[in-house]
Amino acid sequence: MPGLASAAGATKSGGAGPEKRAATVFFKEERLNFQMLFALGGAGYGVSEVGEVLATFDRIHGKGDTYRATFEEFLRLGLRTRVRADEEHAAGRTASARSSYLRAAMYLDQALFFVLASKSPTRRHEGIIYKEMEAAWARAGALFQPRFEPVTIPWEGGTLPGWFLSPGGKGPRPTVILNNGSDAQNIDMYVYGGAAALERGWNALILEGPGQGANLFLRNQVFIPQWERVITPVVDFLRSRGDVDRRRISLIGQSFGGYLVARAATHEHRLAALVCDTGVTDVFSDWQHELPGFMLKLLQEGRATEFDRVWDEIPTKVSEADRFSIAKRSEIYGNGGGYERMTNARRFVLSRAEARRIPMPTAITAPELEASFTGQQEQLHRWIGKSSTLIPFTVAEGAEYHCEPMAPQLRNERVFDWLETHAQPVKA
């Protein structure tokens, strides 16, 4: 299947680009290697142990470097670490238990990412692993001081789940909303903003919107492009709390979330500042480049039956890596066939006119060797204009690739330094 054989780039699983440094290569398959960098990068915030991760890599190598082996070995590591955490907790060793629960959550997060390459590549199986991972995260959060607070945010007749992290103390504090992308989880958002916020005396709200976390894996809710429908109720929720400075609420979007938060900011103007890590204007662009021309034509002409027939043939014609990437990358757009998924994916586009309606100071990360949304960071910067800032990350710093997987501490330093300077209070 020409084109689709390499369709794998718009999520955290996206290719890390043709250039790479020997020190960052653990697997020859680039998409697998890229994902593994996040497992290592999290060590800076105590959510992984380099030795545990590298030993797991060795076991994956011993099984032939397959996606299925990656799922199996990280699941085994996660469950084993969870058992150790339970034992530490029962013995009253709180610090050790908290540490082990955090690492268990990260390792189970890695397993969850690869469920669609397992022997049971189903949504039900994803839900089972998600619940294991979320339980470890919740138990870790309960052992912090102050403990992480689970919250439910009113949303369109129902609720959205979230976690409110506070450094404690009296009075309202600046608060950052941490908006995941398409395939990271709460533990990842702790690494990409949660821990850094607490270190600086900020509150942080980690949320799961439609298409994310429990909403996808347990409720089969897929993404919606009108993300202001999510963020506006979240801002309402935060402004109702006495421990939140309602004039200093900022929003960070990670990966695919770079599109989501930019779209939300075109309508929700009560935000003190916006960060897109990274800038995204057209989520469908990679699919457009990878889908063969005749499939694009079927899609544009609304020929759903023919499109789905071709789509259903893809798994028989591509490698394990490509089969996994297509399934993983498309599951967030629909629960039906390829036509439904790709039709929804085409809706995630931010126009120049919309970008110009973003009024608050905006930072856009621009890592070298960005391969998931190439060039869109600079485009968004130009469209927003003088109120936006590009924050570069380089190969020389070890901070290259989409979402800076090996340098979350450096990323957080630059993002929060920028926020502390530019997140000026808005009218209450």
Secondary structure as the mmCIF struct_conf table of DSSP 4:
data_model
#
loop_
_struct_conf.conf_type_id
_struct_conf.id
_struct_conf.beg_label_comp_id
_struct_conf.beg_label_asym_id
_struct_conf.beg_label_seq_id
_struct_conf.end_label_comp_id
_struct_conf.end_label_asym_id
_struct_conf.end_label_seq_id
TURN_TY1_P TURN_TY1_P1 PRO A 2 GLY A 3
HELX_RH_3T_P HELX_RH_3T_P1 LEU A 4 SER A 6
BEND BEND1 ALA A 10 THR A 11
TURN_TY1_P TURN_TY1_P2 LYS A 12 SER A 13
BEND BEND2 GLY A 14 GLY A 14
BEND BEND3 PRO A 18 PRO A 18
HELX_RH_3T_P HELX_RH_3T_P2 ALA A 22 THR A 24
BEND BEND4 PHE A 26 PHE A 26
BEND BEND5 LYS A 28 GLU A 29
HELX_RH_AL_P HELX_RH_AL_P1 GLU A 30 GLY A 41
HELX_RH_3T_P HELX_RH_3T_P3 GLY A 42 TYR A 45
TURN_TY1_P TURN_TY1_P3 GLY A 46 GLY A 46
BEND BEND6 VAL A 47 VAL A 47
HELX_RH_AL_P HELX_RH_AL_P2 VAL A 50 GLY A 62
TURN_TY1_P TURN_TY1_P4 LYS A 63 GLY A 64
BEND BEND7 ASP A 65 ASP A 65
HELX_RH_AL_P HELX_RH_AL_P3 TYR A 67 ALA A 90
TURN_TY1_P TURN_TY1_P5 ALA A 91 GLY A 92
HELX_RH_AL_P HELX_RH_AL_P4 THR A 94 PHE A 113
TURN_TY1_P TURN_TY1_P6 PHE A 114 PHE A 114
HELX_RH_3T_P HELX_RH_3T_P4 VAL A 115 ALA A 117
BEND BEND8 SER A 118 SER A 120
BEND BEND9 THR A 122 THR A 122
HELX_RH_AL_P HELX_RH_AL_P5 ARG A 123 GLY A 141
TURN_TY1_P TURN_TY1_P7 ALA A 142 LEU A 143
BEND BEND10 PHE A 144 PRO A 146
HELX_LH_PP_P HELX_LH_PP_P1 ARG A 147 PHE A 148
STRN STRN1 GLU A 149 TRP A 155
TURN_TY1_P TURN_TY1_P8 GLU A 156 GLY A 157
STRN STRN2 GLY A 158 LEU A 165
BEND BEND11 LYS A 170 GLY A 171
STRN STRN3 ARG A 173 ASN A 179
BEND BEND12 SER A 182 ASP A 183
HELX_RH_AL_P HELX_RH_AL_P6 ASN A 186 MET A 189
HELX_RH_PI_P HELX_RH_PI_P1 TYR A 190 GLY A 194
HELX_RH_AL_P HELX_RH_AL_P7 ALA A 195 GLU A 199
TURN_TY1_P TURN_TY1_P9 ARG A 200 GLY A 201
STRN STRN4 ASN A 203 LEU A 207
TURN_TY1_P TURN_TY1_P10 PRO A 210 GLY A 211
BEND BEND13 GLN A 212 GLN A 212
HELX_RH_AL_P HELX_RH_AL_P8 GLY A 213 PHE A 217
TURN_TY1_P TURN_TY1_P11 LEU A 218 ARG A 219
BEND BEND14 PRO A 225 PRO A 225
TURN_TY1_P TURN_TY1_P12 TRP A 227 TRP A 227
HELX_RH_AL_P HELX_RH_AL_P9 GLU A 228 ARG A 239
TURN_TY1_P TURN_TY1_P13 SER A 240 SER A 240
TURN_TY1_P TURN_TY1_P14 GLY A 242 ASP A 243
STRN STRN5 VAL A 244 GLN A 254
TURN_TY1_P TURN_TY1_P15 SER A 255 PHE A 256
HELX_RH_AL_P HELX_RH_AL_P10 GLY A 257 ALA A 265
TURN_TY1_P TURN_TY1_P16 THR A 266 HIS A 267
BEND BEND15 ALA A 272 ALA A 272
STRN STRN6 ALA A 273 ASP A 277
BEND BEND16 THR A 278 THR A 278
BEND BEND17 THR A 281 THR A 281
STRN STRN7 ASP A 282 ASP A 282
TURN_TY1_P TURN_TY1_P17 VAL A 283 PHE A 284
HELX_RH_AL_P HELX_RH_AL_P11 SER A 285 GLU A 290
BEND BEND18 LEU A 291 LEU A 291
HELX_RH_AL_P HELX_RH_AL_P12 GLY A 293 GLN A 300
TURN_TY1_P TURN_TY1_P18 GLU A 301 GLY A 302
HELX_RH_AL_P HELX_RH_AL_P13 ALA A 304 GLU A 313
HELX_RH_3T_P HELX_RH_3T_P5 ILE A 314 THR A 316
TURN_TY1_P TURN_TY1_P19 LYS A 317 LYS A 317
BEND BEND19 VAL A 318 VAL A 318
HELX_RH_AL_P HELX_RH_AL_P14 GLU A 320 SER A 330
HELX_RH_3T_P HELX_RH_3T_P6 GLU A 331 TYR A 333
BEND BEND20 ASN A 335 GLY A 336
HELX_RH_AL_P HELX_RH_AL_P15 GLY A 338 ALA A 345
TURN_TY1_P TURN_TY1_P20 ARG A 346 ARG A 347
STRN STRN8 VAL A 349 VAL A 349
HELX_RH_AL_P HELX_RH_AL_P16 ARG A 352 ALA A 355
TURN_TY1_P TURN_TY1_P21 ARG A 356 ARG A 357
BEND BEND21 MET A 360 MET A 360
STRN STRN9 THR A 362 PRO A 367
TURN_TY1_P TURN_TY1_P22 GLU A 368 LEU A 369
BEND BEND22 SER A 372 PHE A 373
TURN_TY1_P TURN_TY1_P23 THR A 374 GLY A 375
HELX_RH_AL_P HELX_RH_AL_P17 GLN A 376 ILE A 384
TURN_TY1_P TURN_TY1_P24 LYS A 386 SER A 387
STRN STRN10 SER A 388 PHE A 393
TURN_TY1_P TURN_TY1_P25 VAL A 395 GLY A 398
BEND BEND23 TYR A 401 TYR A 401
TURN_TY1_P TURN_TY1_P26 HIS A 402 CYS A 403
TURN_TY1_P TURN_TY1_P27 PRO A 405 MET A 406
HELX_RH_AL_P HELX_RH_AL_P18 PRO A 408 HIS A 422
HELX_LH_PP_P HELX_LH_PP_P2 GLN A 424 LYS A 427
#
